[in-house]
Amino acid sequence: RQLVLEWIAIQRTPRGVAFEPAVIGRRLMSWIAQANMLLEGTDAKTYTTIMSSLGEQVVTLNATWRNAPDGVPRMVSLIGLVLADLAVSGHDRQIKDAENALIDELRRQILDDGGHVSRNASVLADLVLDLLPLSQCFQARGRKPPQEIAGFVKKALAFLRFMRMGDGMLARFNGVSAGSPATLATVLGYCDGELEAVAAAESSGYARMERGPAVIIADVGSPPSLEIAAEAQAGALSFEMSFNACLLFVNGGYPGPADHDWDGAARATASHNTLCLAESSSSRLVRHEKLETIVGGLPIRGPDLVASKLSDENGVAVLAASHDGYLKRYGLMHSRRMLLSADGMTLEGLDRLEPPSGRLRLKADLPFSVHFHLHPDCKCTRGGDAGVTITARDGQQFAFAADGAALTIEESLYFVDSAGPRPSLQIVLRAATFGESEVRWRLAAKAPD
């Protein structure tokens, strides 16, 4: 309470980072959640000081929420505004306008499959934790919560379950960083076992293959719009794989707040389990000073076209996908086909580089590499027949082999560890293409001794 009073005393003028719309929204939610501690048993002066500040912040937020950056900051601003209009005396007359604005924003930001327009699944957990108390506040004030809020929460919960790997955490795509297992488990506890993960999240651009103990999630979508692409990553056609509760192949993920020096490397295609052509990324950074200031970072563009089809062939899960991220620069498309056996014990893949039609002979051969980043808990050693043996944390072993490229074991970095970037290993298939190339690879779980 004393800290709050000191903050009020020094923040006389509503300017600076403390009065950015999303910061006001988050502060209002926090103060209202702790209202009993802040106000119970206080003298009249303290009560008036805190309530006056709350009222002033609500007025400021009502006037400025439209200036919040697109995406989560604007959503947080509106959730805070609706909550404050419900909880702070004298502001309930404007609740309807704020409520309608929030519902419009939910319709725009939450996709049909429950994903977020940023393609970052981790933001949904925080939004759900904000929306659930909001519904309870409606009921506490004798108002019926909008049905749309419950609908969006249900869709978001289904999508979060869809994006979970075997270890219970979210797959590392497009800004997903080190998360809290407890937070995700708490959020998904509201599912009550009613939600079934669908096979493909087409609006969000992800596909899920699940057979036996194996779970694979693949990125088969284009980056989000520029204004919310500051954390998007160039991982077209990349995938992650878990076996039972152990992670096997993982993308580098997005660094935590203390490690932003690594953002550029983490966003590159080479930090994902996919093909990288000519040591360049499948997406392109957009450098524009004003745009960077607005979105808070460097947005990316491309691939423009990502096509995919997920099917079941006699129990075998088959994913076929392609993208045009290298088409304008090199005239080549990247296509990938993955087959997960009915028992989940074998994964076969085919990566191809070829023109969209006809034949192409490049003026000079271009190097390419197919990356398979291992979780830091995995070990990797040379095996027989020019392949490698992967050992997961639980001791399960896998044989990995490839045809059409030289197989090497190289160093890698896992960016989403809570202690900072963590050394790991990666299997890399290296070759050069003259215009048409293909690489076949195979992962097979070994039977226990």
Phi, psi and chi 1 to 4 in degrees:
 res  aa     phi    psi   chi1   chi2   chi3   chi4
   1 ARG       -  -41.7 -175.4 -172.9  -58.6  163.0
   2 GLN   -64.0  -38.9 -173.3   59.3   36.7      -
   3 LEU   -62.7  -41.0  -72.7  169.5      -      -
   4 VAL   -62.9  -44.1  167.7      -      -      -
   5 LEU   -64.0  -39.3  -69.3  171.7      -      -
   6 GLU   -65.8  -39.5  -70.0  174.2    3.9      -
   7 TRP   -62.5  -44.8 -177.4   87.1      -      -
   8 ILE   -59.3  -39.0  -67.6  171.7      -      -
   9 ALA   -65.4  -35.2      -      -      -      -
  10 ILE   -94.4  -18.1   61.5  175.0      -      -
  11 GLN   -98.6   66.9  -65.2  -70.8  -16.6      -
  12 ARG   -78.0  -32.3  -63.0  -73.2 -174.5 -177.1
  13 THR  -107.4  126.2  -54.6      -      -      -
  14 PRO   -76.0   80.8   27.6  -33.5      -      -
  15 ARG  -151.2  166.8   65.9 -174.0  179.2 -161.1
  16 GLY    85.1 -176.0      -      -      -      -
  17 VAL   -61.4  -30.0   67.2      -      -      -
  18 ALA   -65.3  -17.9      -      -      -      -
  19 PHE  -117.7   20.5  -74.1   92.1      -      -
  20 GLU   -68.1  143.8  -68.3  176.8   -0.1      -
  21 PRO   -52.3  -46.3  -27.4   34.3      -      -
  22 ALA   -66.4  -32.0      -      -      -      -
  23 VAL   -70.7  -41.7  178.1      -      -      -
  24 ILE   -60.5  -45.8  -60.2  175.9      -      -
  25 GLY   -57.9  -46.7      -      -      -      -
  26 ARG   -65.5  -39.6  178.5   60.5   63.3 -162.6
  27 ARG   -65.4  -41.8 -174.3  165.5   56.2 -114.0
  28 LEU   -61.2  -43.5  -72.7  172.6      -      -
  29 MET   -60.6  -41.3  -76.0 -171.8  -94.2      -
  30 SER   -68.8  -45.2  -59.6      -      -      -
  31 TRP   -64.7  -42.9  -75.0   21.5      -      -
  32 ILE   -66.2  -39.1  -68.7  169.0      -      -
  33 ALA   -63.1  -29.6      -      -      -      -
  34 GLN  -107.7   26.3  -56.5  -61.8  -30.7      -
  35 ALA   -59.4  -38.4      -      -      -      -
  36 ASN   -60.0  -44.8  -72.0  -19.6      -      -
  37 MET   -66.6  -38.6 -177.0  -89.7  -70.9      -
  38 LEU   -74.0  -33.8  -70.6  175.1      -      -
  39 LEU  -113.8  -23.5  -59.7  173.1      -      -
  40 GLU   -67.9  126.2 -148.8  169.2   71.5      -
  41 GLY    77.0   11.8      -      -      -      -
  42 THR   -84.5  163.0   60.9      -      -      -
  43 ASP   -79.2  169.0   55.9   62.1      -      -
  44 ALA   -61.7  -36.6      -      -      -      -
  45 LYS   -66.7  -44.8 -178.3  179.7  178.6 -178.4
  46 THR   -64.1  -43.6  -62.1      -      -      -
  47 TYR   -58.9  -47.0 -175.7   93.4      -      -
  48 THR   -64.1  -40.0  -58.9      -      -      -
  49 THR   -61.8  -47.2  -61.3      -      -      -
  50 ILE   -68.7  -44.3  -67.0  175.1      -      -
  51 MET   -67.0  -36.0  -69.7  -54.4  -62.1      -
  52 SER   -64.8  -42.0  -64.5      -      -      -
  53 SER   -63.0  -43.2  176.8      -      -      -
  54 LEU   -57.3  -47.1  -88.2  171.0      -      -
  55 GLY   -61.3  -41.6      -      -      -      -
  56 GLU   -65.4  -38.7  -68.7  167.3    1.7      -
  57 GLN   -67.2  -37.5  -68.4  178.9   60.6      -
  58 VAL   -62.6  -43.2  174.7      -      -      -
  59 VAL   -62.3  -44.3  171.0      -      -      -
  60 THR   -62.5  -44.5  -59.0      -      -      -
  61 LEU   -66.0  -38.5 -176.7   57.2      -      -
  62 ASN   -61.1  -30.4 -169.9   48.0      -      -
  63 ALA   -87.5  -18.0      -      -      -      -
  64 THR  -121.3   -5.1   61.2      -      -      -
  65 TRP   -60.0  -28.6   67.3  -96.6      -      -
  66 ARG   -66.3  -19.4  -64.9  171.7 -177.3   81.6
  67 ASN   -85.0   -5.6  -60.7  -30.8      -      -
  68 ALA   -65.4  143.8      -      -      -      -
  69 PRO   -55.5  148.5  -24.4   33.6      -      -
  70 ASP   -61.8  154.8 -161.8    4.3      -      -
  71 GLY    96.8 -142.2      -      -      -      -
  72 VAL   -59.1  -42.2  174.0      -      -      -
  73 PRO   -56.0  -40.9  -27.5   36.9      -      -
  74 ARG   -69.2  -37.1 -167.9  171.2  -59.4  167.5
  75 MET   -65.0  -44.4 -170.3   83.7   80.6      -
  76 VAL   -61.2  -39.9  169.4      -      -      -
  77 SER   -59.6  -45.4  -58.1      -      -      -
  78 LEU   -72.8  -37.6  -77.7  167.2      -      -
  79 ILE   -62.5  -43.6  -66.6  172.7      -      -
  80 GLY   -62.4  -38.8      -      -      -      -
  81 LEU   -66.7  -45.9 -177.7   60.3      -      -
  82 VAL   -63.3  -43.5  173.5      -      -      -
  83 LEU   -61.3  -42.9 -176.6   65.1      -      -
  84 ALA   -67.5  -40.1      -      -      -      -
  85 ASP   -62.1  -32.4  -75.6  -16.9      -      -
  86 LEU   -75.3  -38.8  -76.6  167.2      -      -
  87 ALA   -94.6  -28.0      -      -      -      -
  88 VAL   -94.2  124.9 -179.7      -      -      -
  89 SER   -58.6  137.4  177.3      -      -      -
  90 GLY    91.4   -4.5      -      -      -      -
  91 HIS  -110.3    3.0  -69.7  -88.9      -      -
  92 ASP   -72.6  -12.6   51.6   -7.0      -      -
  93 ARG   -69.1  -24.5  -69.6 -172.3  -61.1  -87.3
  94 GLN  -103.1    9.8   59.4 -162.6   36.9      -
  95 ILE   -61.8  -36.9  179.8   63.4      -      -
  96 LYS   -63.6  -43.0 -160.7   61.5 -175.5  175.8
  97 ASP   -63.2  -44.3  -70.6  -19.0      -      -
  98 ALA   -66.0  -38.7      -      -      -      -
  99 GLU   -62.9  -44.3  179.4 -174.9  -38.3      -
 100 ASN   -64.8  -38.9  -70.0  -23.9      -      -
 101 ALA   -64.7  -39.8      -      -      -      -
 102 LEU   -65.4  -43.8  173.3   59.9      -      -
 103 ILE   -63.7  -40.5  -69.1  171.0      -      -
 104 ASP   -61.2  -40.3  -72.4  -16.0      -      -
 105 GLU   -69.8  -37.6 -158.6   63.6   26.3      -
 106 LEU   -62.5  -42.1  -77.2  166.5      -      -
 107 ARG   -62.5  -34.3  -74.0  175.4  178.1  153.7
 108 ARG   -80.5  -36.7 -167.5  177.6   67.5   82.7
 109 GLN   -92.7  -28.8  -69.2 -163.0   32.5      -
 110 ILE   -95.2  119.6  -53.8  -59.8      -      -
 111 LEU   -78.0  171.1  -57.3  172.6      -      -
 112 ASP   -58.0  -33.4  -68.6  -19.5      -      -
 113 ASP   -88.7    2.9   54.2   26.2      -      -
 114 GLY    96.7   -7.9      -      -      -      -
 115 GLY   -75.0  168.4      -      -      -      -
 116 HIS   -98.0  149.7 -171.2 -101.1      -      -
 117 VAL   -60.6  -22.8  -72.1      -      -      -
 118 SER   -74.9  -11.9   66.2      -      -      -
 119 ARG    67.9   11.7  -56.2 -168.3   68.4 -137.4
 120 ASN   -97.1  108.6 -178.6  -15.1      -      -
 121 ALA   -68.4  -27.9      -      -      -      -
 122 SER   -67.6  -25.6   63.3      -      -      -
 123 VAL   -68.1  -22.8  -55.5      -      -      -
 124 LEU   -66.5  -36.6  -70.2  170.0      -      -
 125 ALA   -60.8  -44.1      -      -      -      -
 126 ASP   -66.6  -40.3  -67.4  -30.5      -      -
 127 LEU   -64.6  -40.6  -71.1  175.7      -      -
 128 VAL   -62.2  -41.9  168.0      -      -      -
 129 LEU   -65.9  -22.0  -72.8  176.9      -      -
 130 ASP   -85.6  -36.0  -69.9  -25.0      -      -
 131 LEU   -75.7  -33.4  -71.5  169.8      -      -
 132 LEU   -62.9  -48.0  -72.2  169.9      -      -
 133 PRO   -63.9  -29.7  -20.7   32.2      -      -
 134 LEU   -62.3  -43.8 -177.1   61.7      -      -
 135 SER   -61.9  -39.1  -64.8      -      -      -
 136 GLN   -65.9  -33.6  -65.1  169.1   -8.7      -
 137 CYS   -68.3  -38.4 -169.0      -      -      -
 138 PHE   -55.9  -47.5  -90.1   99.1      -      -
 139 GLN   -66.0  -38.5  -65.8  169.7  -12.0      -
 140 ALA   -64.5  -29.2      -      -      -      -
 141 ARG   -92.0   10.6  -68.2  -58.5  -57.6  -89.2
 142 GLY    73.6   22.5      -      -      -      -
 143 ARG  -111.9  148.7  -67.5  173.7  175.7  -93.0
 144 LYS   -83.1  122.0 -172.4  176.4 -179.7  179.8
 145 PRO   -65.5  144.0   21.4  -29.9      -      -
 146 PRO   -57.5  133.9  -20.8   31.3      -      -
 147 GLN   -60.8  -29.1  -67.7 -177.7  -11.3      -
 148 GLU   -61.3  -35.3  -68.6   88.0  -13.3      -
 149 ILE   -63.6  -47.3  -67.9  179.8      -      -
 150 ALA   -61.7  -37.1      -      -      -      -
 151 GLY   -65.1  -43.2      -      -      -      -
 152 PHE   -67.8  -38.1  -73.2  120.9      -      -
 153 VAL   -61.5  -44.2  167.1      -      -      -
 154 LYS   -62.6  -42.6 -172.9  174.0 -178.1  179.3
 155 LYS   -65.5  -40.9  -71.5 -159.9  -59.9 -176.9
 156 ALA   -64.5  -39.6      -      -      -      -
 157 LEU   -63.9  -40.7  -70.9  171.6      -      -
 158 ALA   -63.2  -39.3      -      -      -      -
 159 PHE   -68.9  -39.5 -176.2   78.3      -      -
 160 LEU   -61.1  -41.1  -74.7  170.1      -      -
 161 ARG   -64.4  -38.3  176.0  171.4  -74.7 -173.7
 162 PHE   -60.9  -35.3  170.3   87.7      -      -
 163 MET   -90.9    4.8  -66.6  -62.8  -68.7      -
 164 ARG   -81.4  136.8  -74.1  178.2   91.3 -172.0
 165 MET   -88.4 -178.1  -58.5  -62.4  -65.9      -
 166 GLY   -64.2  -23.1      -      -      -      -
 167 ASP   -85.4    0.1   67.7  -24.7      -      -
 168 GLY    92.7   -6.7      -      -      -      -
 169 MET   -99.5  166.2  -64.8  -58.3  -68.2      -
 170 LEU   -78.2  144.8  -63.0  173.0      -      -
 171 ALA   -62.8  144.9      -      -      -      -
 172 ARG   -89.2   84.3  -75.1  138.6  -74.3  -97.7
 173 PHE  -129.5  141.6  -63.8  101.9      -      -
 174 ASN    49.8   55.8  -67.0  -61.6      -      -
 175 GLY   101.3   -4.5      -      -      -      -
 176 VAL   -69.8  124.9  173.6      -      -      -
 177 SER  -116.1 -164.5 -170.9      -      -      -
 178 ALA   -63.4  119.0      -      -      -      -
 179 GLY  -107.4  175.4      -      -      -      -
 180 SER  -102.8  117.3  164.5      -      -      -
 181 PRO   -57.8  -36.4  -21.3   32.1      -      -
 182 ALA   -65.9  -41.0      -      -      -      -
 183 THR   -63.0  -47.1  -61.6      -      -      -
 184 LEU   -64.8  -41.4 -172.3   57.9      -      -
 185 ALA   -64.3  -37.9      -      -      -      -
 186 THR   -63.1  -46.1  -61.1      -      -      -
 187 VAL   -62.2  -47.4  170.4      -      -      -
 188 LEU   -72.6  -12.0  -70.4  173.3      -      -
 189 GLY   -64.2  -19.8      -      -      -      -
 190 TYR   -80.1   -4.9  -70.3   94.8      -      -
 191 CYS   -69.5  -30.4  -66.6      -      -      -
 192 ASP    56.7   26.5  -64.0  -34.7      -      -
 193 GLY    69.8   12.9      -      -      -      -
 194 GLU   -90.2  -16.2  -60.8  174.7   -1.4      -
 195 LEU   -99.2  132.6  -55.3  173.9      -      -
 196 GLU  -109.6  129.8  -67.4  -66.6  -26.5      -
 197 ALA   -71.1  129.5      -      -      -      -
 198 VAL   -81.7  166.5  -66.4      -      -      -
 199 ALA   -72.3  -33.2      -      -      -      -
 200 ALA  -143.9  136.7      -      -      -      -
 201 ALA  -102.4   82.2      -      -      -      -
 202 GLU   -65.9  -39.8  -65.1 -178.7    1.2      -
 203 SER   -65.0  -37.0  -61.6      -      -      -
 204 SER   -85.6  -18.4  -62.9      -      -      -
 205 GLY    82.8   42.0      -      -      -      -
 206 TYR  -132.2  150.4  -66.1  107.8      -      -
 207 ALA  -128.7  144.3      -      -      -      -
 208 ARG  -123.3  129.9 -178.9 -175.3  179.4   97.6
 209 MET  -118.5  123.9  -53.9  163.9   72.1      -
 210 GLU  -137.6  117.6 -173.4  170.3    2.4      -
 211 ARG  -142.1  130.3  -64.9  -71.5 -172.6  -85.2
 212 GLY    53.7 -130.9      -      -      -      -
 213 PRO   -83.3   -2.7   30.1  -34.2      -      -
 214 ALA   -97.9  136.7      -      -      -      -
 215 VAL  -128.4  128.7  173.3      -      -      -
 216 ILE  -127.6  131.2  -66.8  171.5      -      -
 217 ILE  -122.7  132.1  -61.8  177.8      -      -
 218 ALA  -123.3  147.3      -      -      -      -
 219 ASP   -90.6  110.7 -177.6  -17.7      -      -
 220 VAL  -126.5   40.6  -70.7      -      -      -
 221 GLY  -133.9  165.6      -      -      -      -
 222 SER   -86.7  160.7  -62.4      -      -      -
 223 PRO   -61.7  158.1  -21.9   33.5      -      -
 224 PRO   -70.3  177.2   27.0  -34.3      -      -
 225 SER   -61.3  156.4   55.9      -      -      -
 226 LEU   -54.6  -39.7  -75.1  176.7      -      -
 227 GLU   -67.0  -15.4   57.9  -90.2   20.3      -
 228 ILE  -127.1   26.9   49.7  175.9      -      -
 229 ALA  -107.4   18.9      -      -      -      -
 230 ALA   -70.2  -21.7      -      -      -      -
 231 GLU  -114.8    3.2  -66.5 -176.1   -8.5      -
 232 ALA   -66.3  150.1      -      -      -      -
 233 GLN  -120.9  151.5  -66.0  170.5  -79.7      -
 234 ALA   -85.7   66.0      -      -      -      -
 235 GLY  -115.0   35.2      -      -      -      -
 236 ALA   -55.8  128.8      -      -      -      -
 237 LEU    68.7   11.3  -53.3 -163.5      -      -
 238 SER   -75.9  163.0   66.2      -      -      -
 239 PHE  -146.5  161.9   73.1   98.4      -      -
 240 GLU  -124.6  152.5  -68.0 -158.8  -20.0      -
 241 MET  -140.6  134.0 -179.9  178.5 -177.4      -
 242 SER  -122.3  155.1   62.6      -      -      -
 243 PHE  -131.4  115.8 -163.7   86.3      -      -
 244 ASN    57.3 -128.4  -69.4  -42.3      -      -
 245 ALA   -97.5    8.9      -      -      -      -
 246 CYS  -105.4  135.2  -65.1      -      -      -
 247 LEU   -79.2  139.1  -67.1  172.3      -      -
 248 LEU  -114.4  -73.7 -164.7   60.9      -      -
 249 PHE   -99.1  127.1  -64.9  130.3      -      -
 250 VAL  -135.9  145.2  -68.0      -      -      -
 251 ASN   -74.0  165.7  -65.3  -42.2      -      -
 252 GLY   -65.4  -28.2      -      -      -      -
 253 GLY    77.5 -175.3      -      -      -      -
 254 TYR  -106.2  130.9 -158.9   79.0      -      -
 255 PRO   -61.4  155.6  -21.3   33.3      -      -
 256 GLY   -74.9  175.7      -      -      -      -
 257 PRO   -57.8  -28.7  -24.0   33.8      -      -
 258 ALA   -86.3   -2.3      -      -      -      -
 259 ASP  -128.3   37.4  -59.3  -63.5      -      -
 260 HIS   -68.4  -12.7  -77.5  -44.9      -      -
 261 ASP   -62.1  -20.2  -71.3  -12.5      -      -
 262 TRP   -94.3    1.2  -68.5   98.9      -      -
 263 ASP   -56.1  -46.2  -74.4    1.3      -      -
 264 GLY   -60.1  -45.5      -      -      -      -
 265 ALA   -66.2  -38.9      -      -      -      -
 266 ALA   -68.1  -29.5      -      -      -      -
 267 ARG   -83.2  -13.8  -61.5  176.6   72.5 -171.1
 268 ALA   -70.5  153.2      -      -      -      -
 269 THR   -59.7  -34.8  -64.0      -      -      -
 270 ALA   -64.5  -15.2      -      -      -      -
 271 SER   -92.1   10.6  -67.1      -      -      -
 272 HIS  -122.4  160.1  -65.2   75.1      -      -
 273 ASN   -83.8   74.8  -62.2  -43.7      -      -
 274 THR  -158.1 -175.7 -172.1      -      -      -
 275 LEU   -89.2  138.1 -178.0  145.7      -      -
 276 CYS  -121.4  121.1 -179.5      -      -      -
 277 LEU  -102.0  131.6  178.8   59.9      -      -
 278 ALA    55.8   32.4      -      -      -      -
 279 GLU    55.4   31.3  -61.4 -178.3  -10.2      -
 280 SER  -124.5  160.5   60.6      -      -      -
 281 SER   -87.8  155.0  -70.4      -      -      -
 282 SER   -74.9  -15.8   55.8      -      -      -
 283 SER  -111.5  158.9  -58.8      -      -      -
 284 ARG  -117.4  135.2  -58.9  176.1  -57.6  -77.7
 285 LEU   -70.4  141.4  -70.6  172.7      -      -
 286 VAL  -105.7  108.9  178.0      -      -      -
 287 ARG   -97.8  111.0  -63.4 -171.4  178.8  -84.5
 288 HIS  -153.1  114.0 -173.4  -75.8      -      -
 289 GLU   -54.7  -46.9 -174.8  175.3   -9.4      -
 290 LYS   -66.9  -42.6 -173.0  174.1 -178.8 -179.9
 291 LEU   -65.0  -40.0 -178.5   60.8      -      -
 292 GLU   -61.5  -38.2  -70.0  174.1   39.4      -
 293 THR   -66.0  -40.5  -58.3      -      -      -
 294 ILE   -67.6  -46.2  -67.1  172.5      -      -
 295 VAL   -90.7   -9.6  -56.4      -      -      -
 296 GLY    78.7   26.6      -      -      -      -
 297 GLY   167.0 -172.5      -      -      -      -
 298 LEU   -91.0  112.2  -78.0  165.9      -      -
 299 PRO   -76.0  164.8   27.6  -31.8      -      -
 300 ILE  -123.8  158.8   61.2  172.5      -      -
 301 ARG  -131.3  151.4  -68.8 -170.9   65.4  179.1
 302 GLY    80.5  159.3      -      -      -      -
 303 PRO   -63.5  150.6  -15.6   29.0      -      -
 304 ASP   -82.1  -31.4  -61.0  -41.4      -      -
 305 LEU  -125.1  117.4  174.9   64.4      -      -
 306 VAL  -126.7  117.8 -177.4      -      -      -
 307 ALA  -113.2  144.3      -      -      -      -
 308 SER  -152.7  155.5   67.6      -      -      -
 309 LYS  -145.9  125.9 -179.0 -178.5  179.1 -178.5
 310 LEU  -110.2  129.6 -175.4   63.3      -      -
 311 SER  -143.0  168.9   58.3      -      -      -
 312 ASP  -119.6  120.7 -176.6  -65.6      -      -
 313 GLU  -117.6   94.1  -61.9  179.9    3.7      -
 314 ASN    56.2   43.4  -61.9  -41.4      -      -
 315 GLY    91.2  -14.8      -      -      -      -
 316 VAL   -85.4  127.1  176.8      -      -      -
 317 ALA   -81.4  127.7      -      -      -      -
 318 VAL  -125.4  125.2 -179.8      -      -      -
 319 LEU  -118.8  122.4  175.9   63.9      -      -
 320 ALA  -118.5  127.1      -      -      -      -
 321 ALA  -147.9  159.1      -      -      -      -
 322 SER  -152.3  158.6   62.3      -      -      -
 323 HIS  -145.8  158.9   75.5   79.1      -      -
 324 ASP  -108.9   26.1   67.1  -10.3      -      -
 325 GLY   -62.5  -22.4      -      -      -      -
 326 TYR  -108.5    4.3  -64.5  115.1      -      -
 327 LEU   -66.7  -48.5 -176.4   60.4      -      -
 328 LYS   -67.5  -34.7  -69.1 -179.1  179.8  177.9
 329 ARG   -82.6  -38.2  -75.2  170.9  -74.4  174.7
 330 TYR  -127.8   -3.4  -53.2  113.7      -      -
 331 GLY    76.1   14.5      -      -      -      -
 332 LEU  -120.8  147.1  -61.9  175.4      -      -
 333 MET  -103.4  147.0  -62.3  -80.1  -69.3      -
 334 HIS  -106.8  125.6  170.4 -147.5      -      -
 335 SER  -123.5  147.6   62.6      -      -      -
 336 ARG  -137.5  137.4  164.6  169.5  -84.4 -179.0
 337 ARG  -128.0  126.3 -179.8  177.8  170.5   86.3
 338 MET  -125.8  138.0  -65.1 -165.1  -61.1      -
 339 LEU  -125.1  121.1  -64.2   86.5      -      -
 340 LEU  -107.4  120.1 -179.5   62.3      -      -
 341 SER   -61.1  160.0   63.5      -      -      -
 342 ALA   -60.5  -29.6      -      -      -      -
 343 ASP   -93.7    0.0   59.8    2.8      -      -
 344 GLY    74.7    9.2      -      -      -      -
 345 MET   -91.3  -12.9  -57.5  -63.0  -77.7      -
 346 THR  -135.9  134.1  -55.9      -      -      -
 347 LEU  -123.6  122.9  173.6   64.7      -      -
 348 GLU  -115.4  140.2  -64.3 -179.3  -13.2      -
 349 GLY  -134.7  152.6      -      -      -      -
 350 LEU  -137.3  120.0  170.1   65.1      -      -
 351 ASP  -110.8  130.5  -75.9  -71.5      -      -
 352 ARG  -127.0  143.4  -73.1 -173.9   58.8   84.2
 353 LEU  -117.5  126.7  -73.3  168.0      -      -
 354 GLU  -163.9  158.9   58.6 -171.7  -14.9      -
 355 PRO   -70.6  159.0   26.5  -34.9      -      -
 356 PRO   -63.6  -24.2   20.0  -30.5      -      -
 357 SER  -158.2  156.6   60.9      -      -      -
 358 GLY    68.5 -155.0      -      -      -      -
 359 ARG  -122.6  154.6  -58.6 -179.3   66.5   84.0
 360 LEU  -141.6  133.1  174.5   66.7      -      -
 361 ARG  -120.1  110.8 -178.2   62.8  171.2   93.7
 362 LEU   -67.7  152.3  -62.0  171.1      -      -
 363 LYS   -64.9  -31.7  -66.2 -179.4  178.9  178.1
 364 ALA  -143.7  143.4      -      -      -      -
 365 ASP   -61.8  142.7  -69.2   -3.6      -      -
 366 LEU  -110.7  133.0  -70.6  175.1      -      -
 367 PRO   -73.5  148.0   28.2  -34.7      -      -
 368 PHE  -143.8  160.9   70.0   88.4      -      -
 369 SER  -144.3  142.2   52.7      -      -      -
 370 VAL  -112.6  120.7 -173.2      -      -      -
 371 HIS  -103.3  141.3  -62.1 -101.0      -      -
 372 PHE  -133.7   93.6  -60.8   87.1      -      -
 373 HIS   -81.9  127.9  -63.2  -91.8      -      -
 374 LEU   -92.5  146.4  -63.9  167.2      -      -
 375 HIS   -62.4  144.8 -172.6  -89.9      -      -
 376 PRO   -56.1  -23.2  -26.8   34.9      -      -
 377 ASP   -78.3   -6.8  -69.5  -21.3      -      -
 378 CYS   -90.7  148.3  -67.5      -      -      -
 379 LYS  -109.7  152.1  -62.0  177.4 -178.5  177.9
 380 CYS  -142.4  125.7 -172.9      -      -      -
 381 THR  -135.5  157.9   55.8      -      -      -
 382 ARG   -64.9  135.6  -79.3  -75.3  179.6 -179.9
 383 GLY  -115.4 -162.6      -      -      -      -
 384 GLY   -81.8  165.4      -      -      -      -
 385 ASP    56.5   38.4  -60.2  -33.9      -      -
 386 ALA    63.0   19.3      -      -      -      -
 387 GLY  -103.1 -168.5      -      -      -      -
 388 VAL  -134.0  159.8  -62.8      -      -      -
 389 THR  -113.7  126.3  -62.9      -      -      -
 390 ILE  -105.7  133.0  -57.1  166.9      -      -
 391 THR  -117.4  118.7  -54.8      -      -      -
 392 ALA   -78.3  172.0      -      -      -      -
 393 ARG   -59.0  -33.3  176.5  171.1   51.3   84.0
 394 ASP   -87.3    5.8   62.5   -3.3      -      -
 395 GLY    94.7  -10.3      -      -      -      -
 396 GLN   -63.3  133.1  173.5   66.9   53.8      -
 397 GLN  -109.4  151.0  -69.2 -168.9  -35.6      -
 398 PHE  -135.0  143.6  -56.9   83.1      -      -
 399 ALA  -101.7  129.1      -      -      -      -
 400 PHE  -122.4  129.8 -176.3   94.5      -      -
 401 ALA  -141.9  160.0      -      -      -      -
 402 ALA  -146.3  158.3      -      -      -      -
 403 ASP  -136.9  132.9 -179.1   47.2      -      -
 404 GLY   106.5    0.1      -      -      -      -
 405 ALA  -159.6  157.5      -      -      -      -
 406 ALA   -78.8  131.8      -      -      -      -
 407 LEU   -97.0  128.1 -171.9  155.3      -      -
 408 THR  -132.5  155.9   59.7      -      -      -
 409 ILE  -107.7  122.1  -58.8  173.5      -      -
 410 GLU  -129.4  167.0  -57.4  178.8   12.6      -
 411 GLU   -74.7  153.2  -65.8 -179.9  -15.4      -
 412 SER  -146.0  175.5  178.4      -      -      -
 413 LEU  -132.8  136.5  -80.5  174.7      -      -
 414 TYR  -105.8  109.2 -177.5   65.1      -      -
 415 PHE   -84.0  -14.2  -63.6  102.5      -      -
 416 VAL   -99.4   12.0  -61.2      -      -      -
 417 ASP   -67.7  142.4 -166.1  -88.4      -      -
 418 SER   -62.6  -23.2   57.3      -      -      -
 419 ALA   -90.0    1.9      -      -      -      -
 420 GLY   111.4  176.5      -      -      -      -
 421 PRO   -51.2  133.0  -27.4   35.2      -      -
 422 ARG  -119.8  130.8 -176.4  178.5  169.7 -170.3
 423 PRO   -62.0  142.7  -20.5   32.5      -      -
 424 SER  -150.2 -171.8   59.4      -      -      -
 425 LEU  -121.4  159.1  -64.6  173.4      -      -
 426 GLN  -141.5  146.8   60.6  174.2  -44.1      -
 427 ILE   -93.9  127.9  -59.8  167.9      -      -
 428 VAL  -124.4  130.1 -174.0      -      -      -
 429 LEU  -103.7  115.8  -49.5 -179.8      -      -
 430 ARG  -115.3  137.6  -63.5 -170.5  179.0  -83.4
 431 ALA  -161.3 -174.7      -      -      -      -
 432 ALA  -132.1  146.7      -      -      -      -
 433 THR  -116.0  141.0 -179.0      -      -      -
 434 PHE   -95.6   -3.9   60.8   85.7      -      -
 435 GLY   147.7  -24.9      -      -      -      -
 436 GLU  -146.1  123.0  -66.0 -177.1   37.8      -
 437 SER  -148.6  155.0  -62.3      -      -      -
 438 GLU  -144.6  146.4   71.7  175.1   36.7      -
 439 VAL  -129.1  128.8  176.1      -      -      -
 440 ARG  -106.7  141.7  -65.0 -178.4 -179.6  -86.6
 441 TRP  -143.3  158.0   46.3  -90.5      -      -
 442 ARG  -148.5  134.2 -174.3  175.3 -172.1  -90.0
 443 LEU  -119.7  127.7  176.5   82.1      -      -
 444 ALA  -133.0  129.1      -      -      -      -
 445 ALA   -73.7  134.9      -      -      -      -
 446 LYS   -85.2  141.7  -65.1 -176.3  177.6 -179.2
 447 ALA   -67.8  140.6      -      -      -      -
 448 PRO   -62.3  148.9   21.7  -32.0      -      -
 449 ASP   -66.6      -  -65.2  -27.2      -      -
